Amino acid sequence: LAQLVGALAAAGAGALLAHKFGRNAETDGFLSAYAVYLVLVWAAQSFRMVVVPDLTRAAEEGRLGGEARSFGIAYLALAVPVSVLVALSSSRLGDVMTGSLPPKAAHVAARAIVVLVPAAFVQLLAALAARALAALDSYGTAAAGFALGALMGLGVFAALAGSHGIVALAWGLAVGAAVALAVPTVALVRRGALGGKR
């Protein structure tokens, strides 16, 4: 059901994007940055399956909190510097991503990539939180978080598209990722599942 909600929200965002912005240099620039986001999110999806055995064993041995925290810290150690580097070199990245497209495309790509790369890393952390809950045989909370995040992201895009242009979609994706992370993380904290030794 969560995947269905996410697919419908993505379809709604695509329809709004096509209707409001059409096909021009700005959309080409945004989609260039969005391709980077997709690659990172696909990695997050694959990562979900990779960590399941480790987290399941950790849960059985009573050390899930330390294991999950260690994974989270490791990914933050990668995500923070990469996000900072992307922000500092966004103009150059915009030029590289858009190639021979007009300068407006490079400008939009540069603005979008600054938001999309951190959003993708937040999706990675959301996947970790979801898998930590799965190790405790809890699946509905994380699914609800991803579904709610998809709907809220669409809402943010629709609300900000008029004032912030196409980059509002990047903000919507960031909000959706934050919600997808917050819901399972709060559930883990309430269950006391993130405590314990390192």
VEXZA-254614 format. One record per residue: residue in one letter; residue number from 1; chain; x, y, z of N, C-alpha, C in turn. Coordinates in steps of 0.05 Angstrom, whole numbers. Each point is the difference from the previous one (the first is absolute). Layout:
! residues N
{pt "a", NUM, "A", {X, Y, Z}, {X, Y, Z}, {X, Y, Z}}
...
//
This chain:
! residues 198
{pt "l", 1, "A", {17, -24, 0}, {-17, 24, 0}, {17, 25, 0}}
{pt "a", 2, "A", {22, -1, 16}, {18, 23, 0}, {13, 5, -27}}
{pt "q", 3, "A", {7, -22, -13}, {12, 2, -27}, {-20, 12, -20}}
{pt "l", 4, "A", {-25, -8, 3}, {-21, 10, -17}, {-4, 30, 4}}
{pt "v", 5, "A", {0, 9, 26}, {-3, 28, 6}, {24, 15, -11}}
{pt "g", 6, "A", {24, -11, 3}, {24, 14, -11}, {-1, 2, -30}}
{pt "a", 7, "A", {-10, -21, -13}, {-1, 1, -29}, {-21, 21, -10}}
{pt "l", 8, "A", {-22, 1, 14}, {-21, 20, -7}, {10, 28, 5}}
{pt "a", 9, "A", {14, 4, 22}, {11, 27, 6}, {21, 8, -21}}
{pt "a", 10, "A", {17, -20, -9}, {19, 6, -21}, {-13, 6, -26}}
{pt "a", 11, "A", {-22, -14, -6}, {-15, 6, -24}, {-13, 28, 1}}
{pt "g", 12, "A", {-10, 7, 24}, {-11, 27, 3}, {21, 21, -3}}
{pt "a", 13, "A", {24, -5, 11}, {22, 20, -3}, {8, 2, -29}}
{pt "g", 14, "A", {1, -23, -15}, {7, 1, -28}, {-21, 15, -17}}
{pt "a", 15, "A", {-25, -4, 7}, {-21, 14, -15}, {1, 30, 6}}
{pt "l", 16, "A", {5, 7, 25}, {2, 29, 7}, {24, 12, -13}}
{pt "l", 17, "A", {22, -14, -1}, {24, 10, -13}, {-5, 5, -29}}
{pt "a", 18, "A", {-12, -20, -14}, {-5, 4, -28}, {-20, 22, -6}}
{pt "h", 19, "A", {-21, 2, 16}, {-21, 20, -4}, {10, 28, 6}}
{pt "k", 20, "A", {15, 3, 21}, {8, 27, 9}, {25, 10, -14}}
{pt "f", 21, "A", {19, -18, -6}, {26, 9, -11}, {5, -8, -28}}
{pt "g", 22, "A", {-14, -21, -10}, {4, -9, -27}, {28, -11, -5}}
{pt "r", 23, "A", {9, 1, -25}, {27, -9, -7}, {16, 23, -9}}
{pt "n", 24, "A", {20, 8, 16}, {17, 22, -7}, {27, -4, 13}}
{pt "a", 25, "A", {17, 21, -2}, {27, -2, 11}, {-1, -5, 31}}
{pt "e", 26, "A", {-20, 13, 13}, {-1, -3, 29}, {-6, -29, 8}}
{pt "t", 27, "A", {-20, -12, -13}, {-6, -28, 6}, {23, -19, -7}}
{pt "d", 28, "A", {13, 6, -22}, {23, -17, -8}, {22, 2, 22}}
{pt "g", 29, "A", {5, 24, 10}, {20, 4, 21}, {-8, -14, 25}}
{pt "f", 30, "A", {-25, 2, 8}, {-9, -13, 24}, {2, -30, -2}}
{pt "l", 31, "A", {-8, -11, -23}, {0, -29, -4}, {29, -11, 0}}
{pt "s", 32, "A", {19, 17, -8}, {28, -9, 1}, {9, -4, 29}}
{pt "a", 33, "A", {-8, 19, 17}, {6, -3, 29}, {-17, -23, 12}}
{pt "y", 34, "A", {-24, -3, -9}, {-17, -21, 11}, {11, -28, -6}}
{pt "a", 35, "A", {14, -3, -22}, {12, -26, -7}, {21, -8, 21}}
{pt "v", 36, "A", {14, 20, 11}, {20, -6, 21}, {-15, -9, 25}}
{pt "y", 37, "A", {-22, 13, 6}, {-17, -7, 23}, {-10, -29, -3}}
{pt "l", 38, "A", {-9, -7, -24}, {-11, -27, -4}, {22, -21, 4}}
{pt "v", 39, "A", {24, 5, -9}, {21, -20, 4}, {5, -4, 29}}
{pt "l", 40, "A", {1, 21, 16}, {5, -2, 29}, {-23, -14, 14}}
{pt "v", 41, "A", {-25, 6, -9}, {-23, -13, 13}, {-1, -30, -7}}
{pt "w", 42, "A", {7, -7, -24}, {2, -28, -7}, {20, -14, 17}}
{pt "a", 43, "A", {23, 13, 6}, {19, -11, 18}, {-12, -4, 28}}
{pt "a", 44, "A", {-16, 19, 8}, {-13, -3, 26}, {-19, -24, 1}}
{pt "q", 45, "A", {-14, -4, -22}, {-18, -23, -2}, {16, -26, 2}}
{pt "s", 46, "A", {22, -2, -14}, {17, -24, 2}, {11, -3, 28}}
{pt "f", 47, "A", {7, 22, 12}, {12, -1, 27}, {-19, -12, 20}}
{pt "r", 48, "A", {-26, 4, -4}, {-20, -12, 18}, {4, -30, 3}}
{pt "m", 49, "A", {4, -13, -22}, {3, -29, 1}, {27, -9, 12}}
{pt "v", 50, "A", {21, 17, -5}, {27, -7, 10}, {1, 0, 30}}
{pt "v", 51, "A", {-13, 19, 13}, {3, 2, 29}, {-19, -18, 16}}
{pt "v", 52, "A", {-20, -12, -13}, {-19, -17, 14}, {13, -22, 16}}
{pt "p", 53, "A", {19, -16, -11}, {12, -21, 16}, {14, 10, 25}}
{pt "d", 54, "A", {16, 22, -4}, {15, 11, 23}, {-19, 10, 22}}
{pt "l", 55, "A", {-20, 14, -8}, {-19, 12, 20}, {-16, -22, 13}}
{pt "t", 56, "A", {-8, -21, -15}, {-15, -22, 11}, {16, -14, 21}}
{pt "r", 57, "A", {25, -6, -7}, {18, -14, 20}, {4, 18, 24}}
{pt "a", 58, "A", {3, 26, -4}, {5, 18, 22}, {-25, 1, 18}}
{pt "a", 59, "A", {-24, 0, -12}, {-24, 0, 16}, {-2, -25, 17}}
{pt "e", 60, "A", {7, -23, -11}, {-1, -25, 15}, {19, -1, 23}}
{pt "e", 61, "A", {23, 15, -4}, {21, 0, 21}, {-3, 24, 19}}
{pt "g", 62, "A", {-21, 16, -4}, {-5, 23, 18}, {18, 23, -4}}
{pt "r", 63, "A", {10, 3, -24}, {18, 23, -6}, {-9, 15, -25}}
{pt "l", 64, "A", {-26, 0, -5}, {-10, 14, -24}, {6, 30, 1}}
{pt "g", 65, "A", {-4, 12, 23}, {5, 29, 2}, {28, 8, -8}}
{pt "g", 66, "A", {20, -14, 11}, {27, 7, -7}, {7, -5, -29}}
{pt "e", 67, "A", {-11, -22, -11}, {5, -6, -28}, {-13, 21, -18}}
{pt "a", 68, "A", {-25, 7, 6}, {-13, 20, -17}, {14, 27, 2}}
{pt "r", 69, "A", {8, 8, 24}, {14, 25, 4}, {26, 0, -15}}
{pt "s", 70, "A", {14, -22, 0}, {26, -2, -14}, {-4, 4, -30}}
{pt "f", 71, "A", {-20, -14, -11}, {-6, 4, -29}, {-7, 29, -5}}
{pt "g", 72, "A", {-17, 12, 17}, {-8, 28, -4}, {24, 19, 0}}
{pt "i", 73, "A", {17, -3, 20}, {24, 17, 2}, {18, -3, -24}}
{pt "a", 74, "A", {3, -25, -9}, {17, -5, -24}, {-11, 14, -24}}
{pt "y", 75, "A", {-26, -1, -4}, {-11, 14, -24}, {0, 30, 3}}
{pt "l", 76, "A", {-4, 10, 24}, {3, 29, 4}, {28, 9, -5}}
{pt "a", 77, "A", {20, -16, 7}, {28, 7, -6}, {5, 2, -29}}
{pt "l", 78, "A", {-15, -13, -17}, {1, 3, -29}, {-18, 22, -10}}
{pt "a", 79, "A", {-24, 1, 10}, {-21, 18, -10}, {7, 29, 4}}
{pt "v", 80, "A", {9, 6, 24}, {5, 29, 7}, {22, 12, -18}}
{pt "p", 81, "A", {24, -12, -1}, {20, 12, -18}, {-8, 1, -29}}
{pt "v", 82, "A", {-13, -22, -10}, {-8, 0, -28}, {-20, 23, -5}}
{pt "s", 83, "A", {-19, 3, 18}, {-20, 21, -3}, {13, 28, 0}}
{pt "v", 84, "A", {19, 3, 18}, {14, 26, 1}, {16, 5, -26}}
{pt "l", 85, "A", {14, -21, -10}, {14, 3, -25}, {-18, 6, -23}}
{pt "v", 86, "A", {-23, -13, -1}, {-20, 6, -21}, {-9, 29, 1}}
{pt "a", 87, "A", {-5, 9, 25}, {-9, 28, 3}, {21, 20, -9}}
{pt "l", 88, "A", {25, -6, 6}, {22, 18, -7}, {6, 0, -30}}
{pt "s", 89, "A", {-5, -22, -13}, {7, -2, -29}, {-25, -3, -17}}
{pt "s", 90, "A", {-23, 10, 10}, {-25, -4, -15}, {0, 12, -27}}
{pt "s", 91, "A", {12, 24, -3}, {1, 13, -27}, {15, -17, -20}}
{pt "r", 92, "A", {23, -10, 8}, {16, -17, -18}, {-15, -26, -6}}
{pt "l", 93, "A", {-13, -12, 20}, {-15, -24, -4}, {-23, 5, -19}}
{pt "g", 94, "A", {-13, 23, 3}, {-22, 7, -18}, {9, 1, -29}}
{pt "d", 95, "A", {24, 11, -5}, {10, 1, -27}, {7, -27, -11}}
{pt "v", 96, "A", {11, -17, 18}, {8, -27, -9}, {-25, -17, -6}}
{pt "m", 97, "A", {-21, 2, 17}, {-23, -16, -3}, {-16, 7, -25}}
{pt "t", 98, "A", {0, 25, -7}, {-17, 9, -22}, {15, 2, -27}}
{pt "g", 99, "A", {26, -1, 0}, {16, -1, -24}, {-6, 24, -18}}
{pt "s", 100, "A", {-11, -6, -24}, {-4, 21, -20}, {-27, 14, 2}}
{pt "l", 101, "A", {-15, -6, 21}, {-26, 13, 3}, {4, 30, 7}}
{pt "p", 102, "A", {-21, 16, -3}, {3, 29, 6}, {8, 5, 29}}
{pt "p", 103, "A", {12, 24, 5}, {8, 7, 27}, {-22, -2, 21}}
{pt "k", 104, "A", {-25, 5, -8}, {-22, -1, 19}, {-3, -29, 11}}
{pt "a", 105, "A", {5, -20, -17}, {-1, -28, 9}, {21, -5, 21}}
{pt "a", 106, "A", {25, 10, -5}, {21, -4, 19}, {-6, 13, 27}}
{pt "h", 107, "A", {-13, 24, -1}, {-7, 14, 24}, {-20, -15, 16}}
{pt "v", 108, "A", {-20, -11, -13}, {-21, -15, 14}, {12, -26, 12}}
{pt "a", 109, "A", {17, -13, -16}, {12, -25, 10}, {17, 5, 24}}
{pt "a", 110, "A", {15, 23, 0}, {17, 7, 23}, {-17, 5, 25}}
{pt "r", 111, "A", {-23, 14, -4}, {-17, 5, 23}, {-13, -25, 11}}
{pt "a", 112, "A", {-7, -18, -18}, {-14, -24, 8}, {19, -20, 13}}
{pt "i", 113, "A", {24, -3, -10}, {18, -21, 10}, {7, 5, 29}}
{pt "v", 114, "A", {1, 26, 8}, {6, 7, 28}, {-21, -12, 19}}
{pt "v", 115, "A", {-24, -2, -9}, {-22, -11, 17}, {-2, -30, -4}}
{pt "l", 116, "A", {3, -9, -25}, {-6, -28, -6}, {21, -20, 12}}
{pt "v", 117, "A", {25, 7, 1}, {20, -18, 11}, {-4, -5, 29}}
{pt "p", 118, "A", {-4, 21, 17}, {-6, -6, 28}, {-27, -15, 3}}
{pt "a", 119, "A", {-19, 6, -17}, {-26, -14, 2}, {4, -30, -6}}
{pt "a", 120, "A", {17, -6, -18}, {6, -28, -6}, {13, -14, 23}}
{pt "f", 121, "A", {19, 14, 13}, {12, -12, 24}, {-19, -4, 23}}
{pt "v", 122, "A", {-19, 18, 2}, {-21, -3, 21}, {-17, -25, -7}}
{pt "q", 123, "A", {-5, -4, -25}, {-14, -25, -8}, {15, -25, 8}}
{pt "l", 124, "A", {27, 2, -2}, {17, -22, 9}, {-4, -5, 30}}
{pt "l", 125, "A", {0, 21, 16}, {-4, -3, 28}, {-28, -10, 7}}
{pt "a", 126, "A", {-20, 9, -16}, {-27, -10, 3}, {-1, -30, -5}}
{pt "a", 127, "A", {15, -9, -20}, {1, -29, -5}, {12, -15, 23}}
{pt "l", 128, "A", {20, 11, 12}, {13, -12, 24}, {-20, -2, 23}}
{pt "a", 129, "A", {-15, 22, 5}, {-20, -1, 22}, {-22, -20, -6}}
{pt "a", 130, "A", {-8, -2, -25}, {-21, -19, -7}, {10, -29, 4}}
{pt "r", 131, "A", {25, -5, -7}, {11, -27, 4}, {4, -6, 29}}
{pt "a", 132, "A", {7, 20, 17}, {2, -5, 28}, {-27, -8, 12}}
{pt "l", 133, "A", {-21, 13, -9}, {-27, -8, 8}, {-7, -28, -10}}
{pt "a", 134, "A", {9, -6, -24}, {-6, -27, -12}, {14, -21, 17}}
{pt "a", 135, "A", {23, 6, 11}, {14, -19, 17}, {-15, -6, 25}}
{pt "l", 136, "A", {-19, 18, 7}, {-17, -4, 23}, {-28, -10, -8}}
{pt "d", 137, "A", {-2, -9, -25}, {-25, -10, -12}, {-22, 22, 0}}
{pt "s", 138, "A", {8, 24, -5}, {-18, 23, -3}, {3, 12, -28}}
{pt "y", 139, "A", {-21, -1, -15}, {1, 9, -28}, {-18, 23, -7}}
{pt "g", 140, "A", {-23, 2, 14}, {-20, 19, -7}, {8, 29, 5}}
{pt "t", 141, "A", {16, 5, 21}, {7, 27, 7}, {18, 12, -22}}
{pt "a", 142, "A", {20, -15, -8}, {18, 10, -21}, {-15, 4, -26}}
{pt "a", 143, "A", {-18, -18, -7}, {-16, 2, -24}, {-17, 25, 1}}
{pt "a", 144, "A", {-12, 6, 24}, {-16, 24, 3}, {17, 25, -3}}
{pt "g", 145, "A", {25, -2, 10}, {18, 23, -3}, {7, 6, -29}}
{pt "f", 146, "A", {5, -21, -15}, {7, 5, -29}, {-25, 10, -15}}
{pt "a", 147, "A", {-24, -11, 6}, {-24, 9, -13}, {-6, 29, 7}}
{pt "l", 148, "A", {1, 7, 26}, {-5, 27, 9}, {20, 19, -12}}
{pt "g", 149, "A", {26, -8, -1}, {20, 17, -12}, {-5, 5, -29}}
{pt "a", 150, "A", {-9, -20, -15}, {-6, 4, -29}, {-22, 20, -3}}
{pt "l", 151, "A", {-21, -2, 16}, {-23, 19, -2}, {8, 28, 8}}
{pt "m", 152, "A", {16, 2, 22}, {8, 27, 8}, {19, 13, -20}}
{pt "g", 153, "A", {17, -17, -12}, {18, 11, -20}, {-15, 11, -24}}
{pt "l", 154, "A", {-21, -15, -8}, {-17, 10, -22}, {-14, 26, 8}}
{pt "g", 155, "A", {-9, 2, 25}, {-13, 24, 10}, {18, 24, 0}}
{pt "v", 156, "A", {25, -4, 8}, {20, 21, 1}, {6, 10, -28}}
{pt "f", 157, "A", {3, -19, -19}, {5, 8, -28}, {-23, 16, -11}}
{pt "a", 158, "A", {-25, -9, 5}, {-23, 14, -10}, {-2, 28, 12}}
{pt "a", 159, "A", {6, 2, 26}, {-2, 26, 14}, {21, 20, -8}}
{pt "l", 160, "A", {25, -10, -6}, {22, 19, -5}, {7, 3, -29}}
{pt "a", 161, "A", {-12, -16, -18}, {7, 1, -28}, {-4, 28, -12}}
{pt "g", 162, "A", {-21, 14, 8}, {-5, 27, -11}, {21, 20, 9}}
{pt "s", 163, "A", {9, -1, 25}, {18, 20, 10}, {30, -7, -3}}
{pt "h", 164, "A", {6, -26, 0}, {28, -8, -2}, {8, -15, -26}}
{pt "g", 165, "A", {-19, -3, -17}, {5, -13, -26}, {5, -30, 3}}
{pt "i", 166, "A", {13, -11, -20}, {3, -29, -2}, {17, -11, 23}}
{pt "v", 167, "A", {17, 16, 12}, {16, -10, 23}, {-17, -7, 24}}
{pt "a", 168, "A", {-25, 9, 0}, {-19, -8, 21}, {-3, -30, 1}}
{pt "l", 169, "A", {3, -14, -22}, {-1, -29, 0}, {22, -12, 17}}
{pt "a", 170, "A", {24, 12, -2}, {22, -9, 16}, {-6, 4, 30}}
{pt "w", 171, "A", {-12, 23, 7}, {-8, 4, 28}, {-21, -20, 8}}
{pt "g", 172, "A", {-19, -6, -17}, {-20, -20, 6}, {13, -28, 6}}
{pt "l", 173, "A", {19, -7, -17}, {14, -26, 4}, {15, 0, 27}}
{pt "a", 174, "A", {12, 23, 7}, {15, 2, 25}, {-19, -3, 24}}
{pt "v", 175, "A", {-23, 13, -2}, {-20, -2, 22}, {-10, -29, 2}}
{pt "g", 176, "A", {-6, -12, -23}, {-9, -28, 1}, {21, -18, 12}}
{pt "a", 177, "A", {25, 4, -6}, {22, -16, 12}, {1, 4, 30}}
{pt "a", 178, "A", {-3, 25, 9}, {2, 6, 28}, {-23, -13, 15}}
{pt "v", 179, "A", {-24, -1, -11}, {-22, -13, 13}, {4, -30, 1}}
{pt "a", 180, "A", {10, -11, -23}, {5, -29, -1}, {21, -9, 21}}
{pt "l", 181, "A", {18, 18, 6}, {20, -6, 21}, {-12, 5, 28}}
{pt "a", 182, "A", {-15, 22, 3}, {-9, 7, 27}, {-20, -21, 12}}
{pt "v", 183, "A", {-18, -10, -16}, {-21, -17, 10}, {12, -26, 12}}
{pt "p", 184, "A", {17, -15, -15}, {11, -24, 13}, {20, 6, 22}}
{pt "t", 185, "A", {14, 22, -2}, {19, 7, 21}, {-14, 6, 26}}
{pt "v", 186, "A", {-22, 15, -1}, {-15, 5, 24}, {-11, -26, 12}}
{pt "a", 187, "A", {-9, -18, -17}, {-9, -26, 9}, {22, -16, 14}}
{pt "l", 188, "A", {24, 1, -11}, {23, -14, 12}, {7, 12, 27}}
{pt "v", 189, "A", {-1, 27, 2}, {6, 13, 25}, {-21, -6, 21}}
{pt "r", 190, "A", {-25, 0, -8}, {-21, -7, 19}, {2, -28, 11}}
{pt "r", 191, "A", {10, -18, -17}, {3, -28, 9}, {26, -4, 15}}
{pt "g", 192, "A", {17, 21, 2}, {26, -2, 13}, {19, -18, -16}}
{pt "a", 193, "A", {-4, -1, -26}, {16, -19, -16}, {26, 11, -10}}
{pt "l", 194, "A", {5, 26, 5}, {25, 12, -9}, {20, 3, 22}}
{pt "g", 195, "A", {-6, -10, 24}, {18, 1, 22}, {20, -23, 0}}
{pt "g", 196, "A", {15, -3, 21}, {19, -22, 2}, {29, 8, -7}}
{pt "k", 197, "A", {17, -20, 3}, {29, 5, -4}, {6, 5, -30}}
{pt "r", 198, "A", {23, 12, -4}, {8, 5, -28}, {7, -26, -13}}
//
